[in-house]
Amino acid sequence: MSTDITPAAEKTPADATETAGGSRIYHPLTDIVETDQCVSMMVEMPRVAADVVQITFESRLLKIRGKDEPMRPENLELAYAEYA
């Protein structure tokens, strides 16, 4: 397994860059566990449903994509949002 992994403290910048299409690029907090049988990842992706996550691996590059859906409680006004 490669040891070229960005430390967690350097991830999830508040001013995430944007792609040409206008979407934002996030570097979510990620835990990686390796055993003799597999490599498992736990990725923080708030408001992203499991059925919309796309995982691709090409040319030694792993991409995990998902679309977040804002959750707004009915009859309540949001006073503060971390994941806006």
Distance bins in CASP14 RR format, pairs under 12 A and 6 or more apart:
PFRMAT RR
TARGET T0000
AUTHOR 0000-0000-0000
RMODE 2
METHOD distances of the structure
MODEL  1
1 32 1 0 0 1 0 0 0 0 0 0 0
1 33 0 0 0 0 0 1 0 0 0 0 0
1 34 1 0 1 0 0 0 0 0 0 0 0
1 35 0 0 0 0 0 1 0 0 0 0 0
1 36 0 0 0 0 0 1 0 0 0 0 0
1 38 0 0 0 0 0 1 0 0 0 0 0
1 39 1 0 0 1 0 0 0 0 0 0 0
1 40 0 0 0 0 0 1 0 0 0 0 0
1 41 0 0 0 0 0 1 0 0 0 0 0
1 62 0 0 0 0 0 1 0 0 0 0 0
2 32 0 0 0 0 1 0 0 0 0 0 0
2 34 0 0 0 0 0 1 0 0 0 0 0
2 39 0 0 0 0 0 1 0 0 0 0 0
2 60 0 0 0 0 1 0 0 0 0 0 0
2 61 0 0 0 0 0 1 0 0 0 0 0
2 62 0 0 0 0 0 1 0 0 0 0 0
3 32 0 0 0 0 0 1 0 0 0 0 0
3 34 0 0 0 0 0 1 0 0 0 0 0
4 32 0 0 0 0 0 1 0 0 0 0 0
4 60 0 0 0 0 0 1 0 0 0 0 0
5 11 0 0 0 0 1 0 0 0 0 0 0
5 27 0 0 0 0 0 1 0 0 0 0 0
5 29 0 0 0 0 0 1 0 0 0 0 0
5 30 0 0 0 0 1 0 0 0 0 0 0
5 31 0 0 0 0 0 1 0 0 0 0 0
5 32 1 0 0 1 0 0 0 0 0 0 0
5 34 0 0 0 0 0 1 0 0 0 0 0
5 41 0 0 0 0 0 1 0 0 0 0 0
5 62 0 0 0 0 0 1 0 0 0 0 0
6 12 0 0 0 0 0 1 0 0 0 0 0
6 13 0 0 0 0 0 1 0 0 0 0 0
6 27 1 0 0 1 0 0 0 0 0 0 0
6 28 0 0 0 0 0 1 0 0 0 0 0
6 29 0 0 0 0 0 1 0 0 0 0 0
6 30 0 0 0 0 1 0 0 0 0 0 0
6 32 0 0 0 0 0 1 0 0 0 0 0
7 27 0 0 0 0 0 1 0 0 0 0 0
7 29 0 0 0 0 0 1 0 0 0 0 0
7 30 0 0 0 0 0 1 0 0 0 0 0
8 27 0 0 0 0 1 0 0 0 0 0 0
8 28 0 0 0 0 0 1 0 0 0 0 0
8 29 1 0 1 0 0 0 0 0 0 0 0
8 30 1 0 0 1 0 0 0 0 0 0 0
8 31 0 0 0 0 1 0 0 0 0 0 0
8 32 0 0 0 0 0 1 0 0 0 0 0
8 42 0 0 0 0 0 1 0 0 0 0 0
8 43 0 0 0 0 0 1 0 0 0 0 0
8 44 0 0 0 0 1 0 0 0 0 0 0
9 27 0 0 0 0 0 1 0 0 0 0 0
9 29 0 0 0 0 1 0 0 0 0 0 0
10 27 0 0 0 0 1 0 0 0 0 0 0
10 29 0 0 0 0 0 1 0 0 0 0 0
10 30 0 0 0 0 0 1 0 0 0 0 0
11 25 0 0 0 0 0 1 0 0 0 0 0
11 26 0 0 0 0 1 0 0 0 0 0 0
11 27 1 0 1 0 0 0 0 0 0 0 0
11 28 1 0 0 1 0 0 0 0 0 0 0
11 29 1 0 1 0 0 0 0 0 0 0 0
11 30 1 0 0 1 0 0 0 0 0 0 0
11 31 0 0 0 0 0 1 0 0 0 0 0
11 43 0 0 0 0 0 1 0 0 0 0 0
11 44 0 0 0 0 1 0 0 0 0 0 0
12 24 0 0 0 0 0 1 0 0 0 0 0
12 25 0 0 0 0 0 1 0 0 0 0 0
12 26 1 0 0 1 0 0 0 0 0 0 0
12 27 1 0 0 1 0 0 0 0 0 0 0
12 28 1 0 0 1 0 0 0 0 0 0 0
12 29 1 0 0 1 0 0 0 0 0 0 0
12 30 0 0 0 0 1 0 0 0 0 0 0
12 43 0 0 0 0 0 1 0 0 0 0 0
12 44 1 0 0 1 0 0 0 0 0 0 0
12 45 0 0 0 0 0 1 0 0 0 0 0
12 46 0 0 0 0 0 1 0 0 0 0 0
12 82 0 0 0 0 0 1 0 0 0 0 0
12 83 0 0 0 0 0 1 0 0 0 0 0
13 24 0 0 0 0 0 1 0 0 0 0 0
13 25 0 0 0 0 1 0 0 0 0 0 0
13 26 0 0 0 0 1 0 0 0 0 0 0
13 27 1 0 0 1 0 0 0 0 0 0 0
13 28 0 0 0 0 0 1 0 0 0 0 0
13 29 0 0 0 0 0 1 0 0 0 0 0
14 24 0 0 0 0 0 1 0 0 0 0 0
14 26 0 0 0 0 0 1 0 0 0 0 0
14 27 0 0 0 0 0 1 0 0 0 0 0
14 82 0 0 0 0 0 1 0 0 0 0 0
14 83 0 0 0 0 0 1 0 0 0 0 0
14 84 0 0 0 0 0 1 0 0 0 0 0
15 24 0 0 0 0 1 0 0 0 0 0 0
15 25 0 0 0 0 0 1 0 0 0 0 0
15 26 0 0 0 0 0 1 0 0 0 0 0
15 27 0 0 0 0 0 1 0 0 0 0 0
16 22 0 0 0 0 0 1 0 0 0 0 0
16 23 0 0 0 0 1 0 0 0 0 0 0
16 24 1 0 1 0 0 0 0 0 0 0 0
16 25 1 0 1 0 0 0 0 0 0 0 0
16 26 1 0 1 0 0 0 0 0 0 0 0
16 27 1 0 0 1 0 0 0 0 0 0 0
16 28 0 0 0 0 0 1 0 0 0 0 0
16 68 0 0 0 0 0 1 0 0 0 0 0
16 83 0 0 0 0 0 1 0 0 0 0 0
16 84 0 0 0 0 0 1 0 0 0 0 0
17 23 0 0 0 0 0 1 0 0 0 0 0
17 24 1 0 0 1 0 0 0 0 0 0 0
17 25 1 0 1 0 0 0 0 0 0 0 0
17 26 0 0 0 0 1 0 0 0 0 0 0
17 27 0 0 0 0 1 0 0 0 0 0 0
18 24 1 0 1 0 0 0 0 0 0 0 0
18 25 1 0 0 1 0 0 0 0 0 0 0
18 26 0 0 0 0 0 1 0 0 0 0 0
19 25 1 0 0 1 0 0 0 0 0 0 0
19 26 0 0 0 0 0 1 0 0 0 0 0
19 65 0 0 0 0 0 1 0 0 0 0 0
23 65 0 0 0 0 1 0 0 0 0 0 0
23 66 0 0 0 0 1 0 0 0 0 0 0
23 67 0 0 0 0 1 0 0 0 0 0 0
23 68 0 0 0 0 0 1 0 0 0 0 0
24 65 0 0 0 0 0 1 0 0 0 0 0
24 66 0 0 0 0 0 1 0 0 0 0 0
24 67 0 0 0 0 0 1 0 0 0 0 0
24 68 0 0 0 0 1 0 0 0 0 0 0
24 83 0 0 0 0 0 1 0 0 0 0 0
24 84 0 0 0 0 0 1 0 0 0 0 0
25 63 0 0 0 0 0 1 0 0 0 0 0
25 64 0 0 0 0 0 1 0 0 0 0 0
25 65 0 0 0 0 0 1 0 0 0 0 0
25 66 0 0 0 0 0 1 0 0 0 0 0
26 43 0 0 0 0 0 1 0 0 0 0 0
26 44 0 0 0 0 1 0 0 0 0 0 0
26 45 0 0 0 0 1 0 0 0 0 0 0
26 46 0 0 0 0 1 0 0 0 0 0 0
26 47 0 0 0 0 0 1 0 0 0 0 0
26 48 0 0 0 0 0 1 0 0 0 0 0
26 64 0 0 0 0 0 1 0 0 0 0 0
26 65 0 0 0 0 0 1 0 0 0 0 0
26 66 0 0 0 0 1 0 0 0 0 0 0
26 67 0 0 0 0 0 1 0 0 0 0 0
26 68 0 0 0 0 1 0 0 0 0 0 0
26 83 0 0 0 0 1 0 0 0 0 0 0
27 43 0 0 0 0 0 1 0 0 0 0 0
27 44 0 0 0 0 0 1 0 0 0 0 0
27 45 0 0 0 0 0 1 0 0 0 0 0
27 64 0 0 0 0 0 1 0 0 0 0 0
28 41 0 0 0 0 0 1 0 0 0 0 0
28 42 0 0 0 0 1 0 0 0 0 0 0
28 43 1 0 1 0 0 0 0 0 0 0 0
28 44 1 0 1 0 0 0 0 0 0 0 0
28 45 1 0 1 0 0 0 0 0 0 0 0
28 46 0 0 0 0 1 0 0 0 0 0 0
28 47 0 0 0 0 0 1 0 0 0 0 0
28 48 0 0 0 0 1 0 0 0 0 0 0
28 53 0 0 0 0 0 1 0 0 0 0 0
28 64 0 0 0 0 1 0 0 0 0 0 0
28 65 0 0 0 0 0 1 0 0 0 0 0
28 66 0 0 0 0 0 1 0 0 0 0 0
28 68 0 0 0 0 0 1 0 0 0 0 0
28 83 0 0 0 0 0 1 0 0 0 0 0
29 41 0 0 0 0 0 1 0 0 0 0 0
29 42 0 0 0 0 1 0 0 0 0 0 0
29 43 1 0 0 1 0 0 0 0 0 0 0
29 44 1 0 1 0 0 0 0 0 0 0 0
29 45 0 0 0 0 1 0 0 0 0 0 0
29 46 0 0 0 0 0 1 0 0 0 0 0
30 39 0 0 0 0 0 1 0 0 0 0 0
30 40 0 0 0 0 0 1 0 0 0 0 0
30 41 1 0 1 0 0 0 0 0 0 0 0
30 42 1 0 0 1 0 0 0 0 0 0 0
30 43 1 0 1 0 0 0 0 0 0 0 0
30 44 1 0 0 1 0 0 0 0 0 0 0
30 45 0 0 0 0 1 0 0 0 0 0 0
30 62 0 0 0 0 0 1 0 0 0 0 0
30 64 0 0 0 0 1 0 0 0 0 0 0
31 39 0 0 0 0 0 1 0 0 0 0 0
31 40 0 0 0 0 1 0 0 0 0 0 0
31 41 1 0 0 1 0 0 0 0 0 0 0
31 42 1 0 1 0 0 0 0 0 0 0 0
31 43 0 0 0 0 1 0 0 0 0 0 0
31 44 0 0 0 0 1 0 0 0 0 0 0
32 38 0 0 0 0 0 1 0 0 0 0 0
32 39 1 0 0 1 0 0 0 0 0 0 0
32 40 1 0 0 1 0 0 0 0 0 0 0
32 41 1 0 1 0 0 0 0 0 0 0 0
32 42 0 0 0 0 1 0 0 0 0 0 0
32 43 0 0 0 0 1 0 0 0 0 0 0
32 62 0 0 0 0 0 1 0 0 0 0 0
32 64 0 0 0 0 0 1 0 0 0 0 0
33 39 1 0 0 1 0 0 0 0 0 0 0
33 40 1 0 1 0 0 0 0 0 0 0 0
33 41 1 0 0 1 0 0 0 0 0 0 0
33 42 1 0 0 1 0 0 0 0 0 0 0
34 40 1 0 0 1 0 0 0 0 0 0 0
34 41 0 0 0 0 0 1 0 0 0 0 0
39 57 0 0 0 0 0 1 0 0 0 0 0
39 62 0 0 0 0 1 0 0 0 0 0 0
41 53 0 0 0 0 0 1 0 0 0 0 0
41 55 0 0 0 0 1 0 0 0 0 0 0
41 57 0 0 0 0 0 1 0 0 0 0 0
41 62 0 0 0 0 1 0 0 0 0 0 0
41 64 1 0 0 1 0 0 0 0 0 0 0
42 64 0 0 0 0 0 1 0 0 0 0 0
43 50 0 0 0 0 0 1 0 0 0 0 0
43 53 0 0 0 0 1 0 0 0 0 0 0
43 55 0 0 0 0 1 0 0 0 0 0 0
43 62 0 0 0 0 0 1 0 0 0 0 0
43 63 0 0 0 0 0 1 0 0 0 0 0
43 64 1 0 0 1 0 0 0 0 0 0 0
43 65 0 0 0 0 0 1 0 0 0 0 0
43 66 0 0 0 0 0 1 0 0 0 0 0
44 64 0 0 0 0 0 1 0 0 0 0 0
44 68 0 0 0 0 0 1 0 0 0 0 0
44 82 0 0 0 0 0 1 0 0 0 0 0
44 83 0 0 0 0 0 1 0 0 0 0 0
45 52 0 0 0 0 1 0 0 0 0 0 0
45 53 1 0 0 1 0 0 0 0 0 0 0
45 54 0 0 0 0 0 1 0 0 0 0 0
45 55 0 0 0 0 0 1 0 0 0 0 0
45 64 1 0 0 1 0 0 0 0 0 0 0
45 65 0 0 0 0 1 0 0 0 0 0 0
45 66 1 0 0 1 0 0 0 0 0 0 0
45 67 0 0 0 0 0 1 0 0 0 0 0
45 68 1 0 0 1 0 0 0 0 0 0 0
45 69 0 0 0 0 0 1 0 0 0 0 0
45 83 0 0 0 0 1 0 0 0 0 0 0
46 66 0 0 0 0 0 1 0 0 0 0 0
46 68 1 0 0 1 0 0 0 0 0 0 0
46 69 0 0 0 0 0 1 0 0 0 0 0
46 70 0 0 0 0 0 1 0 0 0 0 0
46 71 0 0 0 0 1 0 0 0 0 0 0
46 81 0 0 0 0 0 1 0 0 0 0 0
46 82 0 0 0 0 1 0 0 0 0 0 0
46 83 1 0 1 0 0 0 0 0 0 0 0
46 84 0 0 0 0 0 1 0 0 0 0 0
47 53 0 0 0 0 0 1 0 0 0 0 0
47 66 0 0 0 0 1 0 0 0 0 0 0
47 67 0 0 0 0 1 0 0 0 0 0 0
47 68 1 0 1 0 0 0 0 0 0 0 0
47 69 1 0 1 0 0 0 0 0 0 0 0
47 70 1 0 0 1 0 0 0 0 0 0 0
47 71 1 0 0 1 0 0 0 0 0 0 0
47 72 0 0 0 0 0 1 0 0 0 0 0
47 81 0 0 0 0 0 1 0 0 0 0 0
47 82 0 0 0 0 0 1 0 0 0 0 0
47 83 1 0 0 1 0 0 0 0 0 0 0
47 84 0 0 0 0 0 1 0 0 0 0 0
48 54 0 0 0 0 0 1 0 0 0 0 0
48 64 0 0 0 0 1 0 0 0 0 0 0
48 65 0 0 0 0 1 0 0 0 0 0 0
48 66 1 0 1 0 0 0 0 0 0 0 0
48 67 1 0 0 1 0 0 0 0 0 0 0
48 68 1 0 1 0 0 0 0 0 0 0 0
48 69 1 0 0 1 0 0 0 0 0 0 0
48 70 0 0 0 0 0 1 0 0 0 0 0
48 71 0 0 0 0 0 1 0 0 0 0 0
48 83 0 0 0 0 1 0 0 0 0 0 0
49 66 0 0 0 0 1 0 0 0 0 0 0
49 67 0 0 0 0 1 0 0 0 0 0 0
49 68 0 0 0 0 1 0 0 0 0 0 0
49 69 1 0 0 1 0 0 0 0 0 0 0
49 71 0 0 0 0 0 1 0 0 0 0 0
50 64 0 0 0 0 0 1 0 0 0 0 0
50 66 0 0 0 0 1 0 0 0 0 0 0
51 66 0 0 0 0 0 1 0 0 0 0 0
51 67 0 0 0 0 0 1 0 0 0 0 0
51 69 0 0 0 0 0 1 0 0 0 0 0
52 64 0 0 0 0 0 1 0 0 0 0 0
52 65 0 0 0 0 1 0 0 0 0 0 0
52 66 1 0 1 0 0 0 0 0 0 0 0
52 67 1 0 1 0 0 0 0 0 0 0 0
52 68 0 0 0 0 1 0 0 0 0 0 0
52 69 0 0 0 0 1 0 0 0 0 0 0
53 63 0 0 0 0 0 1 0 0 0 0 0
53 64 1 0 0 1 0 0 0 0 0 0 0
53 65 1 0 0 1 0 0 0 0 0 0 0
53 66 1 0 1 0 0 0 0 0 0 0 0
53 67 0 0 0 0 1 0 0 0 0 0 0
53 68 0 0 0 0 0 1 0 0 0 0 0
54 62 0 0 0 0 0 1 0 0 0 0 0
54 63 1 0 0 1 0 0 0 0 0 0 0
54 64 1 0 0 1 0 0 0 0 0 0 0
54 65 1 0 1 0 0 0 0 0 0 0 0
54 66 1 0 0 1 0 0 0 0 0 0 0
54 67 0 0 0 0 1 0 0 0 0 0 0
55 61 0 0 0 0 0 1 0 0 0 0 0
55 62 1 0 0 1 0 0 0 0 0 0 0
55 63 1 0 0 1 0 0 0 0 0 0 0
55 64 1 0 1 0 0 0 0 0 0 0 0
55 65 1 0 0 1 0 0 0 0 0 0 0
55 66 0 0 0 0 1 0 0 0 0 0 0
56 62 1 0 0 1 0 0 0 0 0 0 0
56 63 1 0 1 0 0 0 0 0 0 0 0
56 64 0 0 0 0 1 0 0 0 0 0 0
56 65 1 0 0 1 0 0 0 0 0 0 0
56 66 0 0 0 0 0 1 0 0 0 0 0
57 63 1 0 0 1 0 0 0 0 0 0 0
57 64 0 0 0 0 1 0 0 0 0 0 0
68 81 0 0 0 0 0 1 0 0 0 0 0
68 82 0 0 0 0 0 1 0 0 0 0 0
68 83 1 0 0 1 0 0 0 0 0 0 0
68 84 0 0 0 0 0 1 0 0 0 0 0
69 83 0 0 0 0 0 1 0 0 0 0 0
70 78 0 0 0 0 1 0 0 0 0 0 0
70 81 0 0 0 0 1 0 0 0 0 0 0
70 82 0 0 0 0 0 1 0 0 0 0 0
70 83 0 0 0 0 1 0 0 0 0 0 0
70 84 0 0 0 0 1 0 0 0 0 0 0
71 78 0 0 0 0 1 0 0 0 0 0 0
71 81 0 0 0 0 0 1 0 0 0 0 0
71 83 0 0 0 0 1 0 0 0 0 0 0
71 84 0 0 0 0 0 1 0 0 0 0 0
72 78 1 0 0 1 0 0 0 0 0 0 0
72 81 0 0 0 0 1 0 0 0 0 0 0
72 84 0 0 0 0 0 1 0 0 0 0 0
73 79 0 0 0 0 0 1 0 0 0 0 0
73 81 0 0 0 0 0 1 0 0 0 0 0
78 84 0 0 0 0 1 0 0 0 0 0 0
END
